[in-house]
Amino acid sequence: MIGNAFRKIRRDVGFRYGRRLRQFNYWLVARVAMIIISALRLLPPDRALNFADRAARRIGPWVARHQVAVDNLRKAYPEKSDAEIEAIASDMWGNMARLAAEYIFLDALFDYDPAATKPGRVEVKGVEHFVRIAGEDKPHIVFTGHLGNFELLPVAAATFGMNITALFRPPNNPYLADYILSTRRSSMGSLLPSSTGASFALAAILEKGGNIGVLVDQKFTGGLETTFFGRPCESNRVLGTLARHYDCDVYPARCVRLPNNRFRLEIEDKLTLPRTAGGSVDVPATTQLLNDVVERWVREDPGQWMWFHKRWEISGRKKRRPATMRDKPA
């Protein structure tokens, strides 16, 4: 009994020590990040973004996630040489650094004006879809992936008067999460953190005739079994389930990073969703369709996608009923 008590005490002490160490690490990383942000603010936007790009290309290959990115790229592009793989990974680090630095200059960078006669940093393709969604009195779903500066899409939506709530995943670092959330809210409209119960919150928005924006390209543990670049992966079923329940239009949208710190925001024609024999939206097939759209985008410019997350990692969960049975309409 005494031995068990000592072991419990050691576990409790170790847990508290580990938690404090983790919090200190979060605080330290956030402090360094804020110092870098303060320094970048002193530079003009173009110089700051170009500097961040160059620095990330040098530092990126030395961080642990670089090997994850390289492994993922080899899975996606087995025909490419090591030099080609490293070049794409380098572009990815440059893109991610620009994305982080662009938070600082969002107001200066997003200069799109539908009435402007001269092009600015931001151009929009598919204006008619933005206008249609904003003008229709019914729910819509807009989805995207982690490509270019995807954060500019809800800013563009607000420009057209589109009332949209974007689902986002806050960083694990609570100090950075507070900063990023405050920056997003100042220019991106309504935001909904991805957490337990988020799907019910999204459903409530659609129920009221609102619009939602969802990122669909990350691994979802316990999700539907799908493929991406021809390899098995797990994907979140929530978009397909909501589209089936509310029978609403689904639009693909993305940001393409252009030379000289410019951007093209594209919203494509609404998808024709696959249907079951009974006429309802086929959730597994729709989820796969979303993957196919994102794969097409990534193949067009692989250096603008976030390769360092474990998209193809399959969880070791127990065998469950087939997805088609779980998602069959009542």
N, C-alpha and C positions, 0 to 999 in steps of 0.2 A: 504493500500500500504506500509506504514511504517513497519507494522508487517511482511508483506511478505519479505521486504528487510532485516529485522533483522534475519528472519529465514534462508534466503539464506546465509547471512554472517556466521551464526552459522554452517550451513552445510559445507560451504567452509573451515572455520577454522577447524572444526572437521575432514574433509577429509584430510587436509594438516597435521594435528597433527597425525591422524591415520597412514598416509603414512610414516611420519618420525619415528613414534614409531615402525612400522613394519620393516623399514629399519634398525633401531638401533638393534632390536631384531635379525634380520638376521646377522648383523655384530657381535653381541655378541656371538651368537651360533657358527659362523664361527671361531671367535677368540678362543673360548674354544676348538673347534674341532682341530684347528691347534696346540694348546698347547699339546693336547693329542697325536696328530700325531708326534710331535717333541719328546715327551717322549718315544713313542713306537719305534721310529727310533734308540734309544739308546740300545734297546734289540736285541738279535738274533731273526730271524724270528719266530722260533717255540715258544719261550717264549712269544713273543709279541702277537702272535695269540691265544695262550692258555690263556693268561691273559685277552685279549679282550673277549673271549668266557665266562670266569668265571664272569667277571664284568657285561656283558650284561644279563646273566641269573639272576643276583641279581637285576639289575636295571629295566629290562624289565617289570616285573609285576607291577611296580609302575607308568608306563606311560599310558596315555589315550588310546593309540592304542592297548594296551594289551587286553582290554575288547572287542575291535573290532575283534581281532584275536580269542579270546575265543568264541565269538558269531558265527563267521564264522566256526570254528571247530565243534561246536555243530550242525550247519546246515549240514555240510558235513558228520559228523560221529555221528548221533543221538544215535547209539548203544554203544558209548564209555562212560566210567565213567568220573567223574570230574577230577580224578587223572590222567587218561590217556590224557585227553584234556590238562591239565596243563603241562604235560610232553612234549607233542608235541609243545606247545607254547614256553616252555623253550628251546627246541632244535632250534626252529625258531630264537629266540633272539640270541642264540649262533652262528647260521649260519650267521645272518645278521651282527653281530659284526665282525666275521671273514672276511666276504666280504669287509667291510669297511677298516679293517686293512690290508687286502691283497693288496689294492691299493699301499701301501707303499713299498711292497716287491715284486711287480710283476716280476721284472727282476730276482730276486733270486728264486722265486717259479716256474716260467715257465721254466723248464729245458728240455722239450721234444726235442729229436733229433732223427729223423727217422732212422739215421744210427747207433745209439748207441746200444751197445751189452748188457748193464746193464740197468735195469729199474730205472727211476728217480722218481721225485714227480708226474709227469704227465704221464699218459698212454692214448693212443688213440685207440678207437674201431671204426672200419669203415674207416680205412686208405684209402682203395680203393675208397671210395666215395669222400674223399677230393681230391685225385689225379685225379679222373675222372672230377670233377667239374672244377678244376684248368686247366685241359687240353682241355676241350670242348669249342669251339668257339660259344657259345650261352648263353642266359641269364638263370640264376637259382635263385630260392628263397630258403633261408635257414631260418627256424623259430625255436624259442626256447621259454622258459618261465623263470621266475625268480627263478631258481633252482640252488643250489650249488653256485659256482662262475661262473655264465653265462658269465662274462666278459672275461674269458679265451678262449672262442670259436673263436672270431675274431683274437686273438693272434695265435691260432693254424692254422687258415685259412691262415694267412700270412706266417707261417712256410712252408706250402705246395705251396706257390706261388699263392694262390687264391686271386684274386682282388675282394674284397667284401666291400660294403658300408653298415654299420650298422646303423639302425634307433634307436635313443635313446631319452628318455625323460629327459631333464635336471632337476636337483632339483629346487624347487621354490626359494631356497636361492641363490641369484646371486653370493655371495662370494664363497660358496662351489661349485657352478656350474663351476666357472672359474677354480678352482683347479682340480676338477674331469675331466673336459674336457681336460685340459692340460696333465693330467696323461694318459687319454685314448689315446689321439692322439699320444703320444710318442711310443705306442706299438701296437695299434689296427688298424692302417690304417685309411681309410676314415670313417667319422662319419657324420650323418645327424640328426640334432635336429628335434624332432617331433613337428611340428607347422603347422599353416595354409599353405597349398601349399606343404607339405611334400610328399603327394601321387603323385603329379605331378613330383616332383624331382625323386622319386623312379621310376616312369614310364620312365623318360628320361634316367635313368641308364640302365634299361632293354632294352629300345629301341636301345641302343648302344651295346647291347650284354653283359652288365655287370651283376654282381651278387649282391643281396641285402640280408641283414639279418634283421629279424623282431622279436620282442617280441610280443606274441599274447595273453597273459594270463591276461590282466588287463581289468577292466570295460571301455567301450567306450560309453559315453553318446550319445544317439540317434543312436546307432548301431543296428545291426541285433538282433532279438530276438532269443536267443539260450538257451541251458542248460549247466550247469556245476555241476557235482555231483548231477544230477537229478533235479536241481533247476533252475528256469528261470534267465537269465542274459542278458546283452547287450554286443555284441562283434563287433570289428572292421571288416568291410567287405573288407578292402583294399587288403589283401593278395589274397583272392579269386578273387576279381575283376581283379587284375594284372595278376594272373595266367590264368584267362579266356582270357584276351585281348592278352597276349603274348604266351599263350599255352606252358609255360615253366615248367620244372621239379621243384617239391617242395620237399625239404628234411627236415625231423625233426632232430634236434640236441639238445643235453643237456649236462650239466656238473653234475657229481655225486661226491659229497664230500666223500672221503675215510678216514679211520683212519690215524692218525699221519700226518695230514696236507698234504695229497696226494689227487689227483684228477683223475677221469676218464672222458675223453671227448668222447662222443658217437655221431656219425652221422649215422642215420638209413637209410634203403632202401628208395628210393623216394616213395612218396605216389601215390597210384592210385586214382586220383581225381574223384569224382562223376560227372556224365555228365547229361545234359538235354536230352530230346527226340531228339533235333536237333543236339546233339553231342558236344555242347560247355560246358565248365566247369560250373557246378551248384554252384553259389556263396554261397547261404545260406547253402547248404549241405556241401560244402567245409569248410565254417566257423565253422560249427558244428563239422566236422571231426577234425579240429585243436584243438578244446576244448577237444574232446575225447582223443586225443594223450596226451595233457598236463595233463588231469585227470589221465590217466594211470601212467604217471611219478610221479605225486604227491602222488598217492596211494601207490607207491612202497616205498617212503620215505617222509612222510608228513612234517617232521621237517626241510626239506631243501627248503620248499616253503615259499613265502612271504604272510602270512595269514592276515596281518594287513591292507590290502587295501579292499575297499568295493566292492568286486567282484559282489555281488548279489543285489546291490542297483539299482532299476529301476527308470529311470528318469520319471518325470510327464509330458512328452511331449504330444502333441495332437496326436490323432490317424492318422496314415499315411497309404498310400497304402501298400499292402503286399510287402515284400522284393523281392519275386519272380518276381513281375511286374517291380519293379525299376531296377532289375538286369538282366532283359531279354535282350539278345543281339539284337542290332538293325538289 
